[in-house]
Structures are given as structure tokens and as C-alpha cells.
């Protein structure tokens, strides 16, 4: 993946995250993009209530990851730091 391709993919990922942010903020949480690896793995940080919620992994995998992969199928996974 070239640097330009990576930047374009990162922009798309950030756009999807921004679309999801309102839902997380409504529950007292938030999400921050951290990194997109060359292996197309997205790292995010869950913040606020989402950072300590026992359902955070479900939100991450069934919510955030599913939404990102639906819009950007080439993304392999979304992981939290």
C-alpha cells in the first residue's frame, strides 16, 4: 500500500468513525482514531464510559468494526488500544 493509498484509506476510516461518534457520545463515551497499519488494521481508543463499559468489546466489534468494514471492506479488523 502506497502512502497516498494509506492516507485515502485513513480518511475514509476517520469519516466512518465521525459518523459513529454521536451514538457513542449519547451514551457518555467517545472514540478516537489512533492508527491504520500497513496490514489494514485500525486501532482506536474508546473513551469516557465506553473505555470502562463491560460491553465495550461488543460495541467495538459488532458496532464500530462492522460499520467500518461495511463501508471499507478492505479493512481487516478494528482493535482498541
MODELLER restraints for C-alpha pairs under 7 A, 6 or more apart:
rsr = mdl.restraints
at = mdl.atoms
rsr.add(forms.Gaussian(group=physical.xy_distance, feature=features.Distance(at['CA:1:A'], at['CA:38:A']), mean=6.75, stdev=0.5))
rsr.add(forms.Gaussian(group=physical.xy_distance, feature=features.Distance(at['CA:10:A'], at['CA:36:A']), mean=6.44, stdev=0.5))
rsr.add(forms.Gaussian(group=physical.xy_distance, feature=features.Distance(at['CA:13:A'], at['CA:68:A']), mean=6.60, stdev=0.5))
rsr.add(forms.Gaussian(group=physical.xy_distance, feature=features.Distance(at['CA:14:A'], at['CA:33:A']), mean=6.72, stdev=0.5))
rsr.add(forms.Gaussian(group=physical.xy_distance, feature=features.Distance(at['CA:16:A'], at['CA:68:A']), mean=6.16, stdev=0.5))
rsr.add(forms.Gaussian(group=physical.xy_distance, feature=features.Distance(at['CA:21:A'], at['CA:30:A']), mean=6.04, stdev=0.5))
rsr.add(forms.Gaussian(group=physical.xy_distance, feature=features.Distance(at['CA:21:A'], at['CA:31:A']), mean=6.42, stdev=0.5))
rsr.add(forms.Gaussian(group=physical.xy_distance, feature=features.Distance(at['CA:24:A'], at['CA:30:A']), mean=5.26, stdev=0.5))
rsr.add(forms.Gaussian(group=physical.xy_distance, feature=features.Distance(at['CA:28:A'], at['CA:48:A']), mean=6.10, stdev=0.5))
rsr.add(forms.Gaussian(group=physical.xy_distance, feature=features.Distance(at['CA:28:A'], at['CA:49:A']), mean=5.40, stdev=0.5))
rsr.add(forms.Gaussian(group=physical.xy_distance, feature=features.Distance(at['CA:29:A'], at['CA:47:A']), mean=5.49, stdev=0.5))
rsr.add(forms.Gaussian(group=physical.xy_distance, feature=features.Distance(at['CA:29:A'], at['CA:48:A']), mean=4.27, stdev=0.5))
rsr.add(forms.Gaussian(group=physical.xy_distance, feature=features.Distance(at['CA:29:A'], at['CA:49:A']), mean=4.63, stdev=0.5))
rsr.add(forms.Gaussian(group=physical.xy_distance, feature=features.Distance(at['CA:29:A'], at['CA:50:A']), mean=4.75, stdev=0.5))
rsr.add(forms.Gaussian(group=physical.xy_distance, feature=features.Distance(at['CA:30:A'], at['CA:46:A']), mean=5.96, stdev=0.5))
rsr.add(forms.Gaussian(group=physical.xy_distance, feature=features.Distance(at['CA:30:A'], at['CA:47:A']), mean=4.91, stdev=0.5))
rsr.add(forms.Gaussian(group=physical.xy_distance, feature=features.Distance(at['CA:30:A'], at['CA:48:A']), mean=6.06, stdev=0.5))
rsr.add(forms.Gaussian(group=physical.xy_distance, feature=features.Distance(at['CA:30:A'], at['CA:50:A']), mean=6.61, stdev=0.5))
rsr.add(forms.Gaussian(group=physical.xy_distance, feature=features.Distance(at['CA:31:A'], at['CA:44:A']), mean=6.69, stdev=0.5))
rsr.add(forms.Gaussian(group=physical.xy_distance, feature=features.Distance(at['CA:31:A'], at['CA:45:A']), mean=5.68, stdev=0.5))
rsr.add(forms.Gaussian(group=physical.xy_distance, feature=features.Distance(at['CA:31:A'], at['CA:46:A']), mean=4.60, stdev=0.5))
rsr.add(forms.Gaussian(group=physical.xy_distance, feature=features.Distance(at['CA:31:A'], at['CA:47:A']), mean=5.71, stdev=0.5))
rsr.add(forms.Gaussian(group=physical.xy_distance, feature=features.Distance(at['CA:32:A'], at['CA:44:A']), mean=5.51, stdev=0.5))
rsr.add(forms.Gaussian(group=physical.xy_distance, feature=features.Distance(at['CA:32:A'], at['CA:45:A']), mean=5.13, stdev=0.5))
rsr.add(forms.Gaussian(group=physical.xy_distance, feature=features.Distance(at['CA:32:A'], at['CA:46:A']), mean=6.52, stdev=0.5))
rsr.add(forms.Gaussian(group=physical.xy_distance, feature=features.Distance(at['CA:33:A'], at['CA:43:A']), mean=6.55, stdev=0.5))
rsr.add(forms.Gaussian(group=physical.xy_distance, feature=features.Distance(at['CA:33:A'], at['CA:44:A']), mean=4.62, stdev=0.5))
rsr.add(forms.Gaussian(group=physical.xy_distance, feature=features.Distance(at['CA:33:A'], at['CA:45:A']), mean=6.58, stdev=0.5))
rsr.add(forms.Gaussian(group=physical.xy_distance, feature=features.Distance(at['CA:34:A'], at['CA:43:A']), mean=5.37, stdev=0.5))
rsr.add(forms.Gaussian(group=physical.xy_distance, feature=features.Distance(at['CA:34:A'], at['CA:44:A']), mean=4.97, stdev=0.5))
rsr.add(forms.Gaussian(group=physical.xy_distance, feature=features.Distance(at['CA:34:A'], at['CA:45:A']), mean=6.69, stdev=0.5))
rsr.add(forms.Gaussian(group=physical.xy_distance, feature=features.Distance(at['CA:35:A'], at['CA:42:A']), mean=5.84, stdev=0.5))
rsr.add(forms.Gaussian(group=physical.xy_distance, feature=features.Distance(at['CA:35:A'], at['CA:43:A']), mean=5.09, stdev=0.5))
rsr.add(forms.Gaussian(group=physical.xy_distance, feature=features.Distance(at['CA:35:A'], at['CA:44:A']), mean=6.99, stdev=0.5))
rsr.add(forms.Gaussian(group=physical.xy_distance, feature=features.Distance(at['CA:36:A'], at['CA:42:A']), mean=4.59, stdev=0.5))
rsr.add(forms.Gaussian(group=physical.xy_distance, feature=features.Distance(at['CA:36:A'], at['CA:43:A']), mean=6.34, stdev=0.5))
rsr.add(forms.Gaussian(group=physical.xy_distance, feature=features.Distance(at['CA:40:A'], at['CA:75:A']), mean=5.13, stdev=0.5))
rsr.add(forms.Gaussian(group=physical.xy_distance, feature=features.Distance(at['CA:40:A'], at['CA:76:A']), mean=5.62, stdev=0.5))
rsr.add(forms.Gaussian(group=physical.xy_distance, feature=features.Distance(at['CA:41:A'], at['CA:75:A']), mean=6.23, stdev=0.5))
rsr.add(forms.Gaussian(group=physical.xy_distance, feature=features.Distance(at['CA:41:A'], at['CA:76:A']), mean=5.48, stdev=0.5))
rsr.add(forms.Gaussian(group=physical.xy_distance, feature=features.Distance(at['CA:41:A'], at['CA:77:A']), mean=5.09, stdev=0.5))
rsr.add(forms.Gaussian(group=physical.xy_distance, feature=features.Distance(at['CA:41:A'], at['CA:78:A']), mean=5.89, stdev=0.5))
rsr.add(forms.Gaussian(group=physical.xy_distance, feature=features.Distance(at['CA:42:A'], at['CA:77:A']), mean=6.29, stdev=0.5))
rsr.add(forms.Gaussian(group=physical.xy_distance, feature=features.Distance(at['CA:42:A'], at['CA:78:A']), mean=4.66, stdev=0.5))
rsr.add(forms.Gaussian(group=physical.xy_distance, feature=features.Distance(at['CA:42:A'], at['CA:79:A']), mean=6.17, stdev=0.5))
rsr.add(forms.Gaussian(group=physical.xy_distance, feature=features.Distance(at['CA:43:A'], at['CA:78:A']), mean=5.85, stdev=0.5))
rsr.add(forms.Gaussian(group=physical.xy_distance, feature=features.Distance(at['CA:43:A'], at['CA:79:A']), mean=4.92, stdev=0.5))
rsr.add(forms.Gaussian(group=physical.xy_distance, feature=features.Distance(at['CA:43:A'], at['CA:80:A']), mean=5.46, stdev=0.5))
rsr.add(forms.Gaussian(group=physical.xy_distance, feature=features.Distance(at['CA:43:A'], at['CA:81:A']), mean=6.47, stdev=0.5))
rsr.add(forms.Gaussian(group=physical.xy_distance, feature=features.Distance(at['CA:44:A'], at['CA:79:A']), mean=6.29, stdev=0.5))
rsr.add(forms.Gaussian(group=physical.xy_distance, feature=features.Distance(at['CA:44:A'], at['CA:80:A']), mean=4.91, stdev=0.5))
rsr.add(forms.Gaussian(group=physical.xy_distance, feature=features.Distance(at['CA:44:A'], at['CA:81:A']), mean=6.24, stdev=0.5))
rsr.add(forms.Gaussian(group=physical.xy_distance, feature=features.Distance(at['CA:45:A'], at['CA:80:A']), mean=5.42, stdev=0.5))
rsr.add(forms.Gaussian(group=physical.xy_distance, feature=features.Distance(at['CA:45:A'], at['CA:81:A']), mean=5.57, stdev=0.5))
rsr.add(forms.Gaussian(group=physical.xy_distance, feature=features.Distance(at['CA:46:A'], at['CA:80:A']), mean=6.92, stdev=0.5))
rsr.add(forms.Gaussian(group=physical.xy_distance, feature=features.Distance(at['CA:50:A'], at['CA:56:A']), mean=5.72, stdev=0.5))
rsr.add(forms.Gaussian(group=physical.xy_distance, feature=features.Distance(at['CA:65:A'], at['CA:77:A']), mean=6.52, stdev=0.5))
rsr.add(forms.Gaussian(group=physical.xy_distance, feature=features.Distance(at['CA:65:A'], at['CA:78:A']), mean=5.30, stdev=0.5))
rsr.add(forms.Gaussian(group=physical.xy_distance, feature=features.Distance(at['CA:69:A'], at['CA:75:A']), mean=5.84, stdev=0.5))
